[in-house]
Each structure stands twice: as C-alpha cells, then as structure tokens.
Amino acid sequence: MAVNNGQNIFTDKQDFEEQYRDKFIKILGKYYGECTDQERYNVLAHLIAEKAREIQSTSYIHADKQVYYFSLEFLLGPLLENYLLNLGITDVVAEGLKEMGTSLQELAAQEVDPGLGNGGLGRLAACFLDSMAHEGMAGFGNGMRYRYGLFRQEIKDGRQVERTDNWLANGYPWEVRKDDSSVLVRFGGTVVRHEDENGNFWFSQEGGQVVRAVPYDVPIVGYGAKTVNKLRLWSAEPAEEDFDLDAFNAGDYARANKFRSDVEAISTILYPNDSGEHGRILRLKQEYLFVSAGLQTILRAYKDKYGEDWEHFADHVCIHTNDTHPAMCGPELMRLLVDDHGVDFNEAFDIARNAISYTNHTVMPEALEKWPINTFRELLPRLYMFIDELIVAIRSSCLLTLTATPNFSLQQLCCGITPFVWLTSLFCLATRSMVSLTCTQTF
C-alpha cells in the first residue's frame, strides 16, 4: 500500500500554519501566541482528527461487509505522532511548528494515554483496529468510554501508590460526541406477555431503569491512510433528568443528584470492584450496555442499507467478541431481532451464530465471566429468557447429555451461575454446524 504523501491534507507548511492558526480562534477564541502547550496540543489534535474524519467519510462507502470488534478494552496509547506518520505529514507539521516557535516533540509530550485499557487484551484490540485500517477493511471498534482509567501509578517512599487516572481532565481532542446516534438501554423491570386476536404471542420488557447510551467516535488511521475507520465508545447518561429539587433545596445535594450519579457510574471506571453485590451489578450493567448499544447501532445501520433482509445479515456483518466480556452479544442480538424486528427465534439463532466470532484469551476460572442467576435474571429479565430457552433447545436437540428432568433449566445446569464462556462458544463461528434448535416457547 502506498503511503499518503499528505498533499491532499496540507499543500505545504504554510498551508498547515494557516489552518492551524485559524483553529485556535474557532476552538478557543484566542490566538496561538496566547495559548499554553497543552492548548496547542489540543488544537493540533483537533485539526488532525478533523482531517482523518474527512478521509473516513469516503473510506467504506462501497464496502460489502463490515467488521465490528467488541471489547471492554482498547489500549490505544498516544495518537498524535502515530497518526502524523500514517497520514504522511510528519515533516510538514514538524517544520510548520518549528517556524511558529515550538516543536512537535513539545506538543506530543502533552498527550496522555487514554484510560481505555489495561494490558494485553486492550493492546490486541487496538492493534486489530490499526491493522484493519491499514489493510483497507471496514472494521470498527465498540467499547466503553471510561471517565477514569484503572489507576495512575506513583512511587512514594519506595512503594507503589495508586492514584486516580483522570485522563479526561483536559478533554480528549480525538473524539467527537454523536448525540444523534444515542440509544436507550433498559435494566430491570418486568417482562410482559402480549397476545393478539389471532393467538400470536410476543413479549416486552417494561419498567425498570432506562439509560441513555451516548457514543463518542475516535478515528482510527491505518498506515498509509487510505482507510480511516472509527472506534465507538459508549458513555452512560440518564434517559430523562430526575433531579430531586426538594432534596437540593433541603441541602441534601447528594440525594438530589443520586439518579444521575447511579447511571453515570456505569461508565465511570474500567473494571469496577466486583467483590460485593453492588460491584457485580455495576460490572454486569457495564458489559450489557456496550453490547446492547453497539448491536442496536449495527442493526439500525444494516436496516437503513438493506431493509428487513435479515436472512443475509451475516453476509454483510461480522461481530467479533474479544474475550468473554461481550458474551451477551449472541442472546442480545437474538433478542433485538425477535422483539424489535419480528424475526423467528430459530432464524435469529442462525443469524447470530453465523455473524458472531470469538477470541479466547485464557481458560483460568477466575478470568472467565460468570454471574449469579438471580442477579442476572433480575437485572436482565428478557435476556435471561433467551439464554434459558437456548439451554432447553440444546437439550431437546441432544447436543448435551443432561439429566432427564422434565423442568430442566439454566439454573440446574449452571448451579446458579451464568457462564459467559458457554455463551461465547455457543455463538462462535466454530459451532456453526453443531446445533439444530427446536424452540419450546412462543417468542
């Protein structure tokens, strides 16, 4: 692949300087000479991100198949110098900055690592995104926009001290908020069974807590910059403002903002402590939110392009799940197809099985996602019905050798635990020919 020489971005260093100086007035309302190095870095990153999005807008118009990479971690690292190299404009930007009295190294030093990942899992995800962009593939990331990273390390008196990783303190100039692409995600409530005059049944989940998932898009620039993809990061916000004015006027400010605080906690930190019940619920909410929000976006985009042709969904969409955190992709995709788009249960299973793939990182028991059945059922009652039905259907198809108990359920199979590694394996491409489902309920 030929490297972009930057001529379509900046004609020369004078063109870069003019566009760069102009951005200060538009973004900060002041001149270059009045700004700190941090502000100069932010404006430069804004400018480069804008140029990348211009390439992105024409990168995959004719792509017949798109890949969506679901991961709770994306360890991107600093982007500025990497993107300048990939776009082929390092020299013109460096020379332009030098003439303006600063250096690329000084501004690049202002960039912080985005707190979106922890280790190998997140680095692998970031590398996949980079590689797909370089290879010209329409490949998009789907993850969470954490307010704080895992932690920031300091050494005090010869010992490690963990501090809050407030990586968004100065904003993140690479991202753009997309309010028009927000979706609603529901937790808790009850499942209501409906029946029409012809005896047809369907279900809806009503009540509970409704959260607004708001996406922030980050451009992914591959080497050569022929294709620019995007990483979509989800942030949790209240679907409706529930500010307790009486509590505020009484001086109870914490209670006045409790609803917003509880919702925003979903996307506050990477890997909340799940040793207690509250932490387990928060982590399950976190995993479900980015799965459901991402899938809703995928289905909406697919329907806009192909209509209700769900039979060929897997011909145009590949959903890859990175480890067991996005394991709910399979049953949630089925739920959305069945409940929101009227697809038959068995057909929805075939669609999900052919569209979803899975990367396993470890078989250590402590690293595999699992949840108490009662917790899962109370928080995600409709999704639980799908998982329970899948177990029953598999038993009836004789895939597993199980007890002949007439009222067999997921509760019995899992001893009260929902094993996410089982879900990922079930919907993995490797199991494409293993199962022929027989639905035992009307979905």
C-alpha positions as CSV (number, residue, x, y, z in Angstrom):
1,M,0.0,0.0,0.0
2,A,1.4,3.4,-0.9
3,V,1.8,5.9,1.9
4,N,-0.2,9.1,1.7
5,N,2.2,11.9,1.0
6,G,0.0,14.5,2.7
7,Q,-0.6,16.6,-0.4
8,N,-4.4,16.2,0.0
9,I,-4.2,17.3,3.6
10,F,-1.8,20.2,3.6
11,T,-0.2,21.6,0.4
12,D,2.9,22.8,2.3
13,K,4.0,24.0,5.7
14,Q,2.5,27.5,5.1
15,D,-0.9,25.9,4.4
16,F,-0.6,23.9,7.6
17,E,0.3,27.0,9.6
18,E,-2.7,28.9,8.3
19,Q,-5.2,26.1,9.0
20,Y,-3.6,25.5,12.4
21,R,-3.7,29.2,13.5
22,D,-7.3,29.5,12.3
23,K,-8.3,26.6,14.5
24,F,-7.3,28.5,17.7
25,I,-9.9,31.2,17.0
26,K,-12.6,28.7,16.2
27,I,-12.0,26.3,19.1
28,L,-10.6,28.5,21.9
29,G,-11.5,32.0,20.8
30,K,-7.9,33.3,21.2
31,Y,-4.6,33.4,19.3
32,Y,-1.8,30.9,19.1
33,G,0.6,33.1,21.0
34,E,-1.8,33.3,23.9
35,C,-2.0,29.6,24.4
36,T,-0.2,27.0,26.6
37,D,1.5,23.9,25.2
38,Q,-1.5,21.9,26.4
39,E,-3.9,24.1,24.4
40,R,-1.6,24.0,21.4
41,Y,-1.6,20.2,21.5
42,N,-5.4,20.0,21.9
43,V,-5.9,22.3,18.9
44,L,-3.4,20.3,16.8
45,A,-5.1,17.0,17.7
46,H,-8.5,18.5,16.8
47,L,-7.1,19.6,13.4
48,I,-5.6,16.2,12.6
49,A,-8.7,14.3,13.8
50,E,-10.8,16.5,11.5
51,K,-8.6,15.7,8.6
52,A,-8.8,12.0,9.4
53,R,-12.6,12.1,9.6
54,E,-12.7,13.7,6.1
55,I,-10.9,10.6,4.8
56,Q,-13.2,8.4,6.9
57,S,-16.3,9.8,5.3
58,T,-15.3,8.2,1.9
59,S,-13.4,5.2,3.2
60,Y,-16.0,2.4,3.0
61,I,-18.9,3.7,1.0
62,H,-18.8,0.6,-1.2
63,A,-17.8,-1.9,1.5
64,D,-19.9,-5.1,1.1
65,K,-19.0,-6.4,4.6
66,Q,-18.2,-4.6,7.8
67,V,-16.4,-5.9,10.9
68,Y,-17.4,-4.8,14.4
69,Y,-14.9,-5.6,17.2
70,F,-16.4,-5.7,20.6
71,S,-14.0,-5.3,23.5
72,L,-14.1,-3.7,27.0
73,E,-10.6,-2.6,26.5
74,F,-8.8,-0.6,23.7
75,L,-5.3,0.3,24.7
76,L,-4.7,2.9,22.0
77,G,-1.7,4.8,23.5
78,P,-0.8,8.3,22.3
79,L,-2.1,9.0,18.8
80,L,-0.6,12.3,17.6
81,E,2.8,11.2,16.3
82,N,1.5,7.8,15.1
83,Y,-1.3,9.5,13.0
84,L,1.0,12.1,11.6
85,L,3.3,9.2,10.4
86,N,0.3,7.3,9.0
87,L,-1.0,10.3,7.2
88,G,2.4,11.1,5.7
89,I,2.5,14.6,7.2
90,T,5.1,14.4,10.0
91,D,7.7,16.6,8.2
92,V,5.3,19.3,7.1
93,V,3.8,19.6,10.6
94,A,7.1,19.5,12.3
95,E,8.6,22.2,10.1
96,G,5.5,24.3,10.4
97,L,5.6,24.1,14.2
98,K,9.3,25.0,14.2
99,E,8.6,28.2,12.3
100,M,5.9,29.0,14.8
101,G,8.4,28.8,17.7
102,T,7.6,25.4,19.2
103,S,8.3,21.7,18.3
104,L,6.4,18.6,17.6
105,Q,8.1,16.8,20.5
106,E,7.0,19.5,23.0
107,L,3.4,19.3,21.9
108,A,3.3,15.5,21.7
109,A,4.6,15.4,25.3
110,Q,1.3,16.9,26.4
111,E,-0.7,13.9,25.3
112,V,-1.8,11.4,27.9
113,D,-2.7,7.7,27.4
114,P,-6.4,7.3,27.2
115,G,-7.6,5.2,30.1
116,L,-9.5,2.7,27.9
117,G,-7.5,-0.4,28.6
118,N,-5.2,-2.3,31.0
119,G,-3.0,-4.8,29.2
120,G,-2.7,-7.4,26.5
121,L,-6.4,-7.6,25.9
122,G,-6.7,-3.9,25.1
123,R,-3.5,-3.7,23.2
124,L,-4.6,-6.6,21.0
125,A,-7.9,-4.9,20.3
126,A,-6.1,-1.6,19.3
127,C,-3.7,-3.5,17.1
128,F,-6.6,-5.2,15.3
129,L,-8.2,-1.8,14.6
130,D,-4.9,-0.4,13.3
131,S,-4.4,-3.4,11.1
132,M,-7.9,-3.4,9.6
133,A,-7.5,0.3,8.7
134,H,-4.1,-0.4,7.1
135,E,-5.5,-3.3,5.1
136,G,-8.4,-1.3,3.8
137,M,-11.1,-3.2,5.7
138,A,-14.2,-1.6,7.1
139,G,-13.5,-2.5,10.7
140,F,-14.9,-0.6,13.7
141,G,-14.3,-0.9,17.4
142,N,-17.1,-0.9,20.0
143,G,-16.2,-0.3,23.6
144,M,-16.8,1.9,26.7
145,R,-15.7,5.5,27.4
146,Y,-14.4,5.3,30.9
147,R,-14.4,8.5,32.9
148,Y,-11.3,7.3,34.8
149,G,-8.7,4.7,33.8
150,L,-7.7,1.8,36.0
151,F,-5.2,3.8,38.1
152,R,-2.2,6.1,37.7
153,Q,1.0,4.8,39.3
154,E,3.2,6.8,41.6
155,I,6.2,5.7,43.6
156,K,6.2,7.2,47.1
157,D,8.8,6.2,49.8
158,G,9.9,3.3,47.5
159,R,6.4,1.9,47.2
160,Q,3.7,1.9,44.6
161,V,0.8,4.3,45.3
162,E,-2.3,4.1,43.1
163,R,-3.9,7.4,42.1
164,T,-6.9,8.3,40.1
165,D,-6.2,8.2,36.4
166,N,-8.2,11.3,35.4
167,W,-7.2,11.1,31.8
168,L,-10.1,13.3,30.6
169,A,-9.0,16.2,32.8
170,N,-8.1,18.3,29.7
171,G,-10.6,16.7,27.3
172,Y,-9.9,14.2,24.6
173,P,-9.5,16.1,21.3
174,W,-9.6,13.0,19.1
175,E,-13.2,12.2,20.0
176,V,-16.5,13.6,18.7
177,R,-19.8,13.2,20.6
178,K,-22.6,11.8,18.5
179,D,-25.9,12.7,20.3
180,D,-28.0,11.7,17.2
181,S,-26.7,8.1,17.5
182,S,-27.7,7.7,21.1
183,V,-29.8,4.6,22.1
184,L,-31.7,3.5,25.1
185,V,-30.8,0.5,27.3
186,R,-33.2,-0.9,29.9
187,F,-32.3,-2.6,33.1
188,G,-34.6,-4.5,35.4
189,G,-38.4,-4.1,35.2
190,T,-40.8,-7.0,34.2
191,V,-41.4,-9.0,31.1
192,V,-45.0,-8.6,29.9
193,R,-46.6,-11.2,27.6
194,H,-49.0,-10.0,24.9
195,E,-51.4,-11.8,22.7
196,D,-53.4,-10.6,19.7
197,E,-56.8,-11.7,18.4
198,N,-55.1,-14.4,16.2
199,G,-53.4,-16.0,19.1
200,N,-49.9,-14.7,18.3
201,F,-47.7,-14.0,21.3
202,W,-44.9,-11.6,21.9
203,F,-43.1,-10.1,24.9
204,S,-41.9,-6.7,26.0
205,Q,-39.7,-5.6,28.9
206,E,-41.3,-2.7,30.8
207,G,-40.4,-0.5,33.8
208,G,-37.0,-0.6,35.4
209,Q,-34.2,1.8,34.8
210,V,-33.7,3.3,31.3
211,V,-30.3,4.5,30.5
212,R,-29.2,6.7,27.5
213,A,-26.0,5.3,25.9
214,V,-24.2,8.2,24.2
215,P,-21.4,7.4,21.6
216,Y,-18.1,9.1,21.2
217,D,-16.3,8.3,18.0
218,V,-12.5,8.3,17.6
219,P,-10.9,8.0,14.1
220,I,-8.6,5.0,13.5
221,V,-5.9,5.9,11.0
222,G,-4.0,3.0,9.5
223,Y,-0.5,3.3,7.9
224,G,-0.9,4.9,4.5
225,A,-4.2,6.5,5.5
226,K,-6.1,5.0,2.6
227,T,-8.8,3.9,5.0
228,V,-9.8,5.6,8.2
229,N,-12.2,3.6,10.5
230,K,-13.6,4.5,13.9
231,L,-13.7,3.4,17.4
232,R,-17.1,4.0,19.1
233,L,-17.0,4.4,22.8
234,W,-20.2,4.5,24.9
235,S,-21.0,6.7,27.9
236,A,-24.0,6.2,30.2
237,E,-26.3,9.1,30.9
238,P,-29.8,9.4,32.3
239,A,-32.5,8.9,29.7
240,E,-34.6,11.6,31.5
241,E,-33.4,14.0,34.0
242,D,-34.6,13.1,37.5
243,F,-33.2,15.9,39.6
244,D,-34.7,16.0,43.1
245,L,-35.3,19.7,43.6
246,D,-36.8,19.2,47.1
247,A,-33.7,17.4,48.3
248,F,-31.5,20.1,46.8
249,N,-33.4,22.9,48.5
250,A,-33.1,21.0,51.7
251,G,-29.4,20.9,51.4
252,D,-29.2,17.1,50.6
253,Y,-27.2,17.6,47.4
254,A,-26.0,14.0,47.1
255,R,-29.6,12.7,47.1
256,A,-30.7,15.4,44.7
257,N,-28.2,14.0,42.1
258,K,-28.4,10.4,43.1
259,F,-30.2,9.1,39.9
260,R,-27.6,10.8,37.6
261,S,-24.7,9.6,39.8
262,D,-26.0,6.0,39.7
263,V,-26.4,6.0,36.0
264,E,-23.1,7.7,35.2
265,A,-21.3,5.1,37.5
266,I,-21.8,2.6,34.7
267,S,-19.1,4.2,32.6
268,T,-17.1,5.8,35.4
269,I,-14.2,3.3,35.7
270,L,-12.6,0.3,33.9
271,Y,-13.2,-2.9,35.9
272,P,-15.2,-1.8,39.0
273,N,-14.5,-4.0,42.0
274,D,-16.9,-6.9,41.8
275,S,-16.2,-8.5,45.2
276,G,-19.5,-7.2,46.5
277,E,-23.1,-7.3,45.2
278,H,-23.1,-3.6,44.1
279,G,-19.9,-4.0,42.2
280,R,-21.1,-7.1,40.4
281,I,-24.3,-5.4,39.4
282,L,-22.4,-2.4,38.1
283,R,-20.0,-4.5,36.1
284,L,-22.9,-6.5,34.6
285,K,-24.6,-3.3,33.6
286,Q,-21.4,-2.1,32.1
287,E,-21.0,-5.2,29.9
288,Y,-24.6,-5.2,28.9
289,L,-24.7,-1.5,28.0
290,F,-21.9,-1.6,25.5
291,V,-23.2,-4.8,24.0
292,S,-26.8,-3.7,23.6
293,A,-25.9,-0.2,22.4
294,G,-23.4,-1.4,19.9
295,L,-25.8,-4.0,18.5
296,Q,-28.7,-1.5,18.3
297,T,-26.4,0.7,16.2
298,I,-25.4,-2.2,13.9
299,L,-29.0,-3.2,13.3
300,R,-30.1,0.3,12.6
301,A,-27.3,0.8,10.1
302,Y,-28.0,-2.5,8.4
303,K,-31.7,-1.8,8.1
304,D,-31.0,1.6,6.6
305,K,-28.9,-0.1,3.9
306,Y,-30.5,-3.4,3.3
307,G,-34.0,-3.1,4.7
308,E,-35.5,-6.1,6.5
309,D,-33.3,-8.7,4.7
310,W,-32.2,-10.4,7.9
311,E,-31.5,-13.7,6.1
312,H,-28.3,-12.2,4.6
313,F,-27.2,-10.3,7.7
314,A,-24.1,-12.4,8.2
315,D,-23.1,-11.8,4.6
316,H,-22.6,-8.2,5.4
317,V,-21.8,-8.0,9.1
318,C,-19.2,-9.8,11.2
319,I,-19.3,-9.2,15.0
320,H,-16.1,-10.3,16.8
321,T,-16.1,-10.6,20.6
322,N,-12.8,-10.1,22.4
323,D,-12.8,-12.5,25.4
324,T,-16.0,-13.2,27.5
325,H,-16.9,-9.6,28.4
326,P,-19.1,-9.2,25.3
327,A,-20.5,-12.7,25.6
328,M,-24.1,-11.3,25.7
329,C,-23.8,-10.3,22.1
330,G,-25.3,-13.6,21.0
331,P,-28.5,-13.7,23.0
332,E,-28.9,-9.9,22.8
333,L,-28.7,-9.9,19.0
334,M,-31.4,-12.6,19.1
335,R,-33.5,-10.5,21.5
336,L,-33.3,-7.4,19.3
337,L,-34.1,-9.4,16.2
338,V,-37.1,-11.2,17.8
339,D,-38.5,-8.4,19.9
340,D,-37.8,-5.3,17.8
341,H,-37.8,-6.8,14.2
342,G,-40.2,-9.7,14.4
343,V,-37.6,-12.4,13.4
344,D,-38.4,-16.0,14.3
345,F,-36.4,-17.4,17.2
346,N,-34.7,-20.2,15.3
347,E,-33.9,-17.8,12.4
348,A,-32.5,-15.3,14.9
349,F,-30.2,-18.0,16.4
350,D,-28.9,-18.9,12.9
351,I,-28.2,-15.3,12.2
352,A,-26.4,-14.7,15.4
353,R,-24.4,-18.0,15.1
354,N,-23.2,-17.1,11.6
355,A,-22.4,-13.4,12.4
356,I,-20.5,-13.7,15.7
357,S,-16.9,-14.9,16.3
358,Y,-14.9,-15.1,19.5
359,T,-11.3,-14.8,20.7
360,N,-10.4,-16.6,23.9
361,H,-7.5,-15.2,26.0
362,T,-7.4,-17.6,29.0
363,V,-9.0,-20.6,30.5
364,M,-8.2,-19.6,34.1
365,P,-11.5,-19.9,36.0
366,E,-11.0,-16.6,37.8
367,A,-10.8,-14.7,34.5
368,L,-14.0,-16.2,33.0
369,E,-17.1,-14.1,33.4
370,K,-19.9,-15.7,35.4
371,W,-22.9,-14.2,37.3
372,P,-25.4,-15.5,39.9
373,I,-28.6,-16.5,38.1
374,N,-30.8,-14.4,40.4
375,T,-28.7,-11.3,39.8
376,F,-28.7,-11.8,36.1
377,R,-32.4,-12.6,35.9
378,E,-33.4,-9.5,38.0
379,L,-31.3,-7.1,36.0
380,L,-31.9,-8.5,32.5
381,P,-35.1,-10.5,32.7
382,R,-35.9,-10.7,29.0
383,L,-32.4,-11.6,28.0
384,Y,-32.4,-14.3,30.7
385,M,-35.4,-15.9,28.9
386,F,-33.4,-16.3,25.7
387,I,-30.5,-17.9,27.5
388,D,-32.7,-20.2,29.4
389,E,-34.6,-21.1,26.2
390,L,-31.3,-21.8,24.4
391,I,-30.4,-24.4,27.0
392,V,-33.7,-26.1,26.7
393,A,-33.5,-26.1,22.9
394,I,-30.0,-27.6,23.0
395,R,-31.1,-30.3,25.4
396,S,-34.0,-31.2,23.2
397,S,-31.6,-31.4,20.3
398,C,-29.4,-33.9,22.2
399,L,-26.3,-31.7,21.9
400,L,-25.5,-32.2,25.6
401,T,-26.0,-35.3,27.8
402,L,-28.1,-33.9,30.6
403,T,-30.5,-35.2,33.2
404,A,-33.9,-36.1,32.0
405,T,-35.7,-33.8,34.4
406,P,-38.9,-32.5,32.7
407,N,-38.5,-29.0,34.1
408,F,-34.7,-28.6,33.2
409,S,-33.5,-25.1,33.2
410,L,-30.3,-23.0,33.1
411,Q,-30.5,-22.7,36.9
412,Q,-30.0,-26.5,37.2
413,L,-27.3,-26.8,34.5
414,C,-25.1,-24.0,35.9
415,C,-25.7,-24.5,39.6
416,G,-26.9,-20.9,39.9
417,I,-24.2,-19.4,37.7
418,T,-24.4,-18.0,34.2
419,P,-21.2,-19.0,32.5
420,F,-20.3,-16.4,29.8
421,V,-17.7,-18.7,28.2
422,W,-20.5,-21.1,27.4
423,L,-22.4,-18.3,25.6
424,T,-19.3,-17.2,23.6
425,S,-18.7,-20.8,22.5
426,L,-22.3,-21.3,21.5
427,F,-22.4,-18.4,19.2
428,C,-18.8,-18.7,17.9
429,L,-18.3,-19.5,14.2
430,A,-16.8,-22.8,15.2
431,T,-20.2,-24.1,16.3
432,R,-21.9,-23.1,13.1
433,S,-22.9,-26.7,12.2
434,M,-23.3,-28.1,15.8
435,V,-26.8,-27.2,16.7
436,S,-30.3,-27.5,15.2
437,L,-32.6,-25.7,17.6
438,T,-36.1,-26.6,18.5
439,C,-37.9,-23.7,20.2
440,T,-40.1,-24.8,23.1
441,Q,-41.8,-21.5,23.7
442,T,-43.5,-18.8,21.6
443,F,-41.1,-16.0,21.1
